């Protein structure tokens, strides 16, 4: 039997239910090319698939068919213009989280001391791969960025990404604000676990760390903790910004108001869903 062409390989993958873009990226990876070099793949679709690449392709295809994220198979994920190394120690960064980064950047520009020569201090709680902290560090090199995580494994991934990208972020190990005792920040941003235990969506996320996904029977346990702890860690006029589930915005806004936050509101993601909520610590007690 003649070796299949690249075109036929992709067609067979599509017949087996693999998304076309995913298949293209994985095939390029198997060929030892950049997963983003789709133009080359289109120009060479009549080439045959070499045997060593065919073996790598088959292994990748089998892993993908079990539900393993493409980002884990490629070892990287693009986020806010950065290429981040990712593996099973951290969640795969989602495009929706870019909404949180954009809001944090806007908050920095509206701080009471925005024109001060003193750098702003920003905290990313539960940093995972470092996506939020590193995006902010790249956009605002003048700010002091701190990132925390309760998982030492996740921090190792984030620190390696910071080193690879040449971005300066201070890392601290610990659960939420316990990791930075006595410190004050101008902006605290977090994409914490927010899926309810037993949620049906978890079946599709079995390859990602469960501790970074679930948070109690309603998914809000970690958000409650952060909201309760944050006022003592924010400068007057500072902002707490939280990513949450598609149906949790009203509940998170209520938590923020009960904790004394002002200017409480929500932001929508790329699909128009309220994905982030936040509020400002009053300037006067």
FITORFI-717173 format. One record per residue (C-alpha): residue number from 1; residue in one letter; z, x, y. Coordinates in nm, 3 decimals. Layout:
N
+-----+------+---------+---------+---------+
| pos | code |       z |       x |       y |
+-----+------+---------+---------+---------+
| NUM |    A |       Z |       X |       Y |
...
+-----+------+---------+---------+---------+
***
This chain:
285
+-----+------+---------+---------+---------+
| pos | code |       z |       x |       y |
+-----+------+---------+---------+---------+
|   1 |    X |   0.000 |   0.000 |   0.000 |
|   2 |    X |  -0.092 |   0.132 |   0.344 |
|   3 |    X |   0.195 |   0.191 |   0.590 |
|   4 |    X |   0.232 |  -0.100 |   0.832 |
|   5 |    X |   0.120 |  -0.067 |   1.191 |
|   6 |    X |   0.372 |  -0.096 |   1.470 |
|   7 |    X |   0.219 |  -0.434 |   1.558 |
|   8 |    X |   0.266 |  -0.565 |   1.204 |
|   9 |    X |   0.619 |  -0.428 |   1.190 |
|  10 |    X |   0.714 |  -0.623 |   1.501 |
|  11 |    X |   0.540 |  -0.936 |   1.372 |
|  12 |    X |   0.736 |  -0.923 |   1.047 |
|  13 |    X |   1.062 |  -0.875 |   1.237 |
|  14 |    X |   0.983 |  -1.181 |   1.448 |
|  15 |    X |   0.915 |  -1.382 |   1.131 |
|  16 |    X |   1.262 |  -1.286 |   1.010 |
|  17 |    X |   1.414 |  -1.434 |   1.327 |
|  18 |    X |   1.456 |  -1.119 |   1.536 |
|  19 |    X |   1.409 |  -1.163 |   1.909 |
|  20 |    X |   1.087 |  -0.991 |   2.022 |
|  21 |    X |   1.252 |  -0.776 |   2.290 |
|  22 |    X |   1.532 |  -0.675 |   2.053 |
|  23 |    X |   1.275 |  -0.580 |   1.790 |
|  24 |    X |   1.078 |  -0.369 |   2.037 |
|  25 |    X |   1.387 |  -0.179 |   2.152 |
|  26 |    X |   1.505 |  -0.116 |   1.796 |
|  27 |    X |   1.162 |  -0.001 |   1.680 |
|  28 |    X |   1.138 |   0.243 |   1.969 |
|  29 |    X |   1.485 |   0.369 |   1.880 |
|  30 |    X |   1.378 |   0.420 |   1.518 |
|  31 |    X |   1.075 |   0.613 |   1.643 |
|  32 |    X |   1.299 |   0.842 |   1.848 |
|  33 |    X |   1.170 |   0.713 |   2.179 |
|  34 |    X |   1.355 |   0.553 |   2.465 |
|  35 |    X |   1.437 |   0.186 |   2.391 |
|  36 |    X |   1.300 |   0.109 |   2.736 |
|  37 |    X |   0.953 |   0.261 |   2.673 |
|  38 |    X |   0.788 |  -0.069 |   2.590 |
|  39 |    X |   0.463 |   0.025 |   2.764 |
|  40 |    X |   0.415 |   0.310 |   2.514 |
|  41 |    X |   0.476 |   0.070 |   2.226 |
|  42 |    X |   0.212 |  -0.172 |   2.350 |
|  43 |    X |  -0.038 |   0.111 |   2.396 |
|  44 |    X |   0.024 |   0.241 |   2.042 |
|  45 |    X |   0.067 |  -0.086 |   1.851 |
|  46 |    X |  -0.213 |   0.008 |   1.608 |
|  47 |    X |  -0.036 |   0.330 |   1.505 |
|  48 |    X |   0.121 |   0.333 |   1.160 |
|  49 |    X |   0.497 |   0.349 |   1.117 |
|  50 |    X |   0.590 |   0.696 |   0.982 |
|  51 |    X |   0.808 |   0.702 |   0.672 |
|  52 |    X |   1.121 |   0.858 |   0.831 |
|  53 |    X |   1.105 |   0.606 |   1.115 |
|  54 |    X |   1.047 |   0.325 |   0.863 |
|  55 |    X |   1.375 |   0.408 |   0.689 |
|  56 |    X |   1.562 |   0.411 |   1.021 |
|  57 |    X |   1.393 |   0.086 |   1.123 |
|  58 |    X |   1.494 |  -0.088 |   0.801 |
|  59 |    X |   1.858 |   0.017 |   0.844 |
|  60 |    X |   1.861 |  -0.106 |   1.204 |
|  61 |    X |   1.695 |  -0.433 |   1.108 |
|  62 |    X |   1.949 |  -0.500 |   0.834 |
|  63 |    X |   2.241 |  -0.432 |   1.068 |
|  64 |    X |   2.092 |  -0.658 |   1.335 |
|  65 |    X |   2.044 |  -0.940 |   1.085 |
|  66 |    X |   2.420 |  -0.934 |   1.017 |
|  67 |    X |   2.477 |  -1.005 |   1.387 |
|  68 |    X |   2.564 |  -0.655 |   1.505 |
|  69 |    X |   2.484 |  -0.633 |   1.879 |
|  70 |    X |   2.167 |  -0.449 |   1.977 |
|  71 |    X |   2.373 |  -0.240 |   2.221 |
|  72 |    X |   2.579 |  -0.100 |   1.933 |
|  73 |    X |   2.263 |  -0.017 |   1.739 |
|  74 |    X |   2.114 |   0.161 |   2.038 |
|  75 |    X |   2.445 |   0.311 |   2.147 |
|  76 |    X |   2.394 |   0.207 |   2.507 |
|  77 |    X |   2.382 |  -0.088 |   2.745 |
|  78 |    X |   2.249 |  -0.114 |   3.100 |
|  79 |    X |   2.492 |  -0.257 |   3.356 |
|  80 |    X |   2.456 |  -0.272 |   3.735 |
|  81 |    X |   2.196 |   0.006 |   3.725 |
|  82 |    X |   2.402 |   0.232 |   3.498 |
|  83 |    X |   2.337 |   0.319 |   3.133 |
|  84 |    X |   2.670 |   0.300 |   2.953 |
|  85 |    X |   2.746 |   0.432 |   2.606 |
|  86 |    X |   2.897 |   0.154 |   2.395 |
|  87 |    X |   3.016 |   0.116 |   2.038 |
|  88 |    X |   3.244 |  -0.109 |   1.834 |
|  89 |    X |   3.552 |   0.012 |   2.026 |
|  90 |    X |   3.451 |  -0.189 |   2.333 |
|  91 |    X |   3.287 |  -0.516 |   2.427 |
|  92 |    X |   2.920 |  -0.507 |   2.515 |
|  93 |    X |   2.894 |  -0.545 |   2.896 |
|  94 |    X |   2.733 |  -0.877 |   2.988 |
|  95 |    X |   2.502 |  -0.941 |   3.285 |
|  96 |    X |   2.735 |  -1.222 |   3.400 |
|  97 |    X |   3.002 |  -0.963 |   3.477 |
|  98 |    X |   2.779 |  -0.821 |   3.750 |
|  99 |    X |   2.886 |  -1.131 |   3.948 |
| 100 |    X |   3.241 |  -0.994 |   3.946 |
| 101 |    X |   3.126 |  -0.649 |   4.062 |
| 102 |    X |   2.926 |  -0.799 |   4.348 |
| 103 |    X |   3.223 |  -1.006 |   4.460 |
| 104 |    X |   3.449 |  -0.701 |   4.451 |
| 105 |    X |   3.203 |  -0.510 |   4.669 |
| 106 |    X |   3.195 |  -0.796 |   4.918 |
| 107 |    X |   3.575 |  -0.815 |   4.917 |
| 108 |    X |   3.597 |  -0.445 |   5.002 |
| 109 |    X |   3.378 |  -0.505 |   5.306 |
| 110 |    X |   3.605 |  -0.785 |   5.433 |
| 111 |    X |   3.943 |  -0.620 |   5.389 |
| 112 |    X |   4.172 |  -0.616 |   5.695 |
| 113 |    X |   4.149 |  -0.235 |   5.688 |
| 114 |    X |   3.777 |  -0.217 |   5.606 |
| 115 |    X |   3.712 |   0.005 |   5.911 |
| 116 |    X |   4.011 |   0.229 |   5.842 |
| 117 |    X |   3.953 |   0.596 |   5.749 |
| 118 |    X |   4.202 |   0.543 |   5.465 |
| 119 |    X |   4.010 |   0.479 |   5.142 |
| 120 |    X |   4.044 |   0.143 |   4.972 |
| 121 |    X |   4.220 |   0.134 |   4.636 |
| 122 |    X |   4.055 |  -0.072 |   4.363 |
| 123 |    X |   4.187 |  -0.154 |   4.016 |
| 124 |    X |   3.983 |  -0.259 |   3.712 |
| 125 |    X |   4.218 |  -0.415 |   3.456 |
| 126 |    X |   4.105 |  -0.399 |   3.093 |
| 127 |    X |   3.812 |  -0.170 |   3.167 |
| 128 |    X |   3.663 |  -0.149 |   2.815 |
| 129 |    X |   3.348 |   0.062 |   2.845 |
| 130 |    X |   3.432 |   0.124 |   3.211 |
| 131 |    X |   3.151 |  -0.103 |   3.329 |
| 132 |    X |   3.323 |  -0.260 |   3.631 |
| 133 |    X |   3.507 |   0.052 |   3.746 |
| 134 |    X |   3.203 |   0.276 |   3.713 |
| 135 |    X |   2.971 |   0.031 |   3.888 |
| 136 |    X |   3.217 |   0.014 |   4.178 |
| 137 |    X |   3.258 |   0.391 |   4.183 |
| 138 |    X |   2.882 |   0.435 |   4.198 |
| 139 |    X |   2.842 |   0.182 |   4.479 |
| 140 |    X |   3.153 |   0.286 |   4.675 |
| 141 |    X |   3.220 |   0.659 |   4.629 |
| 142 |    X |   3.456 |   0.639 |   4.927 |
| 143 |    X |   3.699 |   0.412 |   4.738 |
| 144 |    X |   3.973 |   0.521 |   4.499 |
| 145 |    X |   3.901 |   0.349 |   4.168 |
| 146 |    X |   4.159 |   0.310 |   3.890 |
| 147 |    X |   4.081 |   0.162 |   3.548 |
| 148 |    X |   4.328 |   0.060 |   3.280 |
| 149 |    X |   4.316 |  -0.056 |   2.921 |
| 150 |    X |   4.572 |  -0.126 |   2.651 |
| 151 |    X |   4.334 |   0.029 |   2.398 |
| 152 |    X |   4.331 |   0.408 |   2.384 |
| 153 |    X |   4.000 |   0.386 |   2.197 |
| 154 |    X |   3.843 |   0.185 |   2.479 |
| 155 |    X |   3.972 |   0.430 |   2.739 |
| 156 |    X |   3.809 |   0.715 |   2.547 |
| 157 |    X |   3.473 |   0.537 |   2.573 |
| 158 |    X |   3.522 |   0.468 |   2.946 |
| 159 |    X |   3.627 |   0.827 |   3.018 |
| 160 |    X |   3.325 |   0.961 |   2.834 |
| 161 |    X |   3.099 |   0.731 |   3.037 |
| 162 |    X |   3.259 |   0.847 |   3.363 |
| 163 |    X |   3.204 |   1.210 |   3.266 |
| 164 |    X |   2.845 |   1.149 |   3.157 |
| 165 |    X |   2.764 |   0.966 |   3.481 |
| 166 |    X |   2.952 |   1.210 |   3.704 |
| 167 |    X |   3.163 |   0.933 |   3.858 |
| 168 |    X |   3.525 |   0.970 |   3.964 |
| 169 |    X |   3.764 |   0.712 |   3.822 |
| 170 |    X |   4.135 |   0.748 |   3.744 |
| 171 |    X |   4.228 |   0.606 |   3.403 |
| 172 |    X |   4.566 |   0.471 |   3.291 |
| 173 |    X |   4.674 |   0.349 |   2.948 |
| 174 |    X |   4.878 |   0.030 |   2.926 |
| 175 |    X |   4.885 |  -0.347 |   2.926 |
| 176 |    X |   4.763 |  -0.499 |   3.251 |
| 177 |    X |   4.969 |  -0.399 |   3.555 |
| 178 |    X |   5.237 |  -0.233 |   3.345 |
| 179 |    X |   4.991 |   0.057 |   3.331 |
| 180 |    X |   5.019 |   0.122 |   3.708 |
| 181 |    X |   5.385 |   0.059 |   3.800 |
| 182 |    X |   5.471 |   0.057 |   4.169 |
| 183 |    X |   5.111 |   0.106 |   4.285 |
| 184 |    X |   4.937 |  -0.111 |   4.543 |
| 185 |    X |   4.569 |  -0.201 |   4.552 |
| 186 |    X |   4.330 |  -0.365 |   4.795 |
| 187 |    X |   4.117 |  -0.527 |   4.523 |
| 188 |    X |   4.207 |  -0.600 |   4.162 |
| 189 |    X |   3.918 |  -0.706 |   3.939 |
| 190 |    X |   3.937 |  -0.797 |   3.573 |
| 191 |    X |   3.727 |  -0.933 |   3.291 |
| 192 |    X |   4.015 |  -1.009 |   3.052 |
| 193 |    X |   4.006 |  -1.183 |   2.714 |
| 194 |    X |   3.954 |  -1.555 |   2.776 |
| 195 |    X |   3.830 |  -1.715 |   2.454 |
| 196 |    X |   4.067 |  -1.954 |   2.281 |
| 197 |    X |   4.186 |  -1.852 |   1.938 |
| 198 |    X |   3.983 |  -2.040 |   1.679 |
| 199 |    X |   3.692 |  -2.103 |   1.916 |
| 200 |    X |   3.366 |  -2.163 |   1.729 |
| 201 |    X |   3.185 |  -1.900 |   1.940 |
| 202 |    X |   3.392 |  -1.623 |   1.780 |
| 203 |    X |   3.181 |  -1.643 |   1.465 |
| 204 |    X |   2.892 |  -1.482 |   1.655 |
| 205 |    X |   3.116 |  -1.204 |   1.792 |
| 206 |    X |   3.265 |  -1.066 |   1.472 |
| 207 |    X |   3.138 |  -0.713 |   1.542 |
| 208 |    X |   3.318 |  -0.685 |   1.878 |
| 209 |    X |   3.693 |  -0.609 |   1.914 |
| 210 |    X |   3.885 |  -0.934 |   1.877 |
| 211 |    X |   4.168 |  -0.810 |   2.102 |
| 212 |    X |   3.921 |  -0.800 |   2.392 |
| 213 |    X |   3.802 |  -1.156 |   2.327 |
| 214 |    X |   4.085 |  -1.400 |   2.253 |
| 215 |    X |   4.391 |  -1.494 |   2.455 |
| 216 |    X |   4.610 |  -1.770 |   2.316 |
| 217 |    X |   4.540 |  -2.128 |   2.222 |
| 218 |    X |   4.357 |  -2.207 |   2.547 |
| 219 |    X |   4.220 |  -1.861 |   2.625 |
| 220 |    X |   4.427 |  -1.826 |   2.942 |
| 221 |    X |   4.734 |  -1.629 |   2.830 |
| 222 |    X |   4.616 |  -1.294 |   2.970 |
| 223 |    X |   4.489 |  -1.453 |   3.291 |
| 224 |    X |   4.832 |  -1.612 |   3.340 |
| 225 |    X |   4.995 |  -1.272 |   3.297 |
| 226 |    X |   4.761 |  -1.103 |   3.544 |
| 227 |    X |   4.799 |  -1.377 |   3.805 |
| 228 |    X |   5.178 |  -1.358 |   3.776 |
| 229 |    X |   5.188 |  -0.979 |   3.805 |
| 230 |    X |   4.917 |  -0.925 |   4.067 |
| 231 |    X |   5.097 |  -1.030 |   4.389 |
| 232 |    X |   5.339 |  -0.737 |   4.355 |
| 233 |    X |   5.047 |  -0.496 |   4.307 |
| 234 |    X |   4.830 |  -0.613 |   4.597 |
| 235 |    X |   4.835 |  -0.507 |   4.957 |
| 236 |    X |   4.872 |  -0.797 |   5.204 |
| 237 |    X |   4.522 |  -0.937 |   5.243 |
| 238 |    X |   4.415 |  -0.788 |   4.910 |
| 239 |    X |   4.204 |  -0.974 |   4.654 |
| 240 |    X |   4.246 |  -1.066 |   4.288 |
| 241 |    X |   3.912 |  -1.144 |   4.119 |
| 242 |    X |   3.890 |  -1.268 |   3.760 |
| 243 |    X |   3.610 |  -1.341 |   3.518 |
| 244 |    X |   3.674 |  -1.638 |   3.287 |
| 245 |    X |   3.514 |  -1.885 |   3.049 |
| 246 |    X |   3.245 |  -2.136 |   3.144 |
| 247 |    X |   3.493 |  -2.426 |   3.158 |
| 248 |    X |   3.802 |  -2.249 |   3.294 |
| 249 |    X |   3.732 |  -2.223 |   3.668 |
| 250 |    X |   3.945 |  -2.518 |   3.774 |
| 251 |    X |   4.240 |  -2.402 |   3.562 |
| 252 |    X |   4.219 |  -2.046 |   3.698 |
| 253 |    X |   4.198 |  -2.170 |   4.057 |
| 254 |    X |   4.510 |  -2.377 |   3.996 |
| 255 |    X |   4.693 |  -2.072 |   3.860 |
| 256 |    X |   4.594 |  -1.869 |   4.165 |
| 257 |    X |   4.710 |  -2.136 |   4.409 |
| 258 |    X |   5.042 |  -2.178 |   4.225 |
| 259 |    X |   5.098 |  -1.803 |   4.258 |
| 260 |    X |   5.053 |  -1.826 |   4.635 |
| 261 |    X |   4.698 |  -1.694 |   4.670 |
| 262 |    X |   4.486 |  -1.814 |   4.960 |
| 263 |    X |   4.109 |  -1.857 |   5.008 |
| 264 |    X |   4.087 |  -1.944 |   4.639 |
| 265 |    X |   3.730 |  -2.004 |   4.523 |
| 266 |    X |   3.486 |  -1.945 |   4.238 |
| 267 |    X |   3.150 |  -1.772 |   4.200 |
| 268 |    X |   2.862 |  -1.873 |   3.974 |
| 269 |    X |   2.682 |  -1.649 |   3.726 |
| 270 |    X |   2.307 |  -1.613 |   3.669 |
| 271 |    X |   2.300 |  -1.951 |   3.492 |
| 272 |    X |   2.477 |  -2.129 |   3.778 |
| 273 |    X |   2.808 |  -2.155 |   3.584 |
| 274 |    X |   3.138 |  -2.091 |   3.760 |
| 275 |    X |   3.216 |  -1.757 |   3.594 |
| 276 |    X |   3.461 |  -1.584 |   3.831 |
| 277 |    X |   3.752 |  -1.708 |   4.040 |
| 278 |    X |   3.966 |  -1.526 |   4.290 |
| 279 |    X |   4.201 |  -1.542 |   4.579 |
| 280 |    X |   4.357 |  -1.340 |   4.856 |
| 281 |    X |   4.723 |  -1.239 |   4.887 |
| 282 |    X |   4.858 |  -1.374 |   5.217 |
| 283 |    X |   4.893 |  -1.115 |   5.490 |
| 284 |    X |   5.229 |  -1.264 |   5.584 |
| 285 |    X |   5.492 |  -1.351 |   5.319 |
+-----+------+---------+---------+---------+
***
